[in-house]
Amino acid sequence: MKIKLNSTTPDQLDRAVAKYADLPYPIVYDEHGDTVEVSPSTDWSQGGPIIEREKMTLEWTGENWMAYIRHDDEYFGPTPLIAAMRCYVASKLGDEVEIPEELR
């Protein structure tokens, strides 16, 4: 089932980001060999490098956070990371994302 990016939950969004950032979902291994959940929509150490690499802009609109790479592709969220990860996935896929059955 496809849903609009601006309607995704953090779990749905993290799955989509992992797919396009080539991250193993749901876990990765840190530099010590420990497992770490993939959660770029809530963890700055994971989402921050994507924002920097993609040269995204983040702005507070007074109600939500807005993220964009180009002004014609603005995405919103309650946190800067959620807005940015929605923007990232949209830049790779478009406005809708396929959600696996277990995440609906």
Secondary structure, 3 states (H helix, E strand, C coil): CEEEHHHCCHHHHHHHHHHHCCCCCCEEECCCCCEEECCCCCCHHHHHHHHHHHCCEEEECCCCEEEECCCCCEEEECCHHHHHHHHHHHHHHCCEEECCHHHC
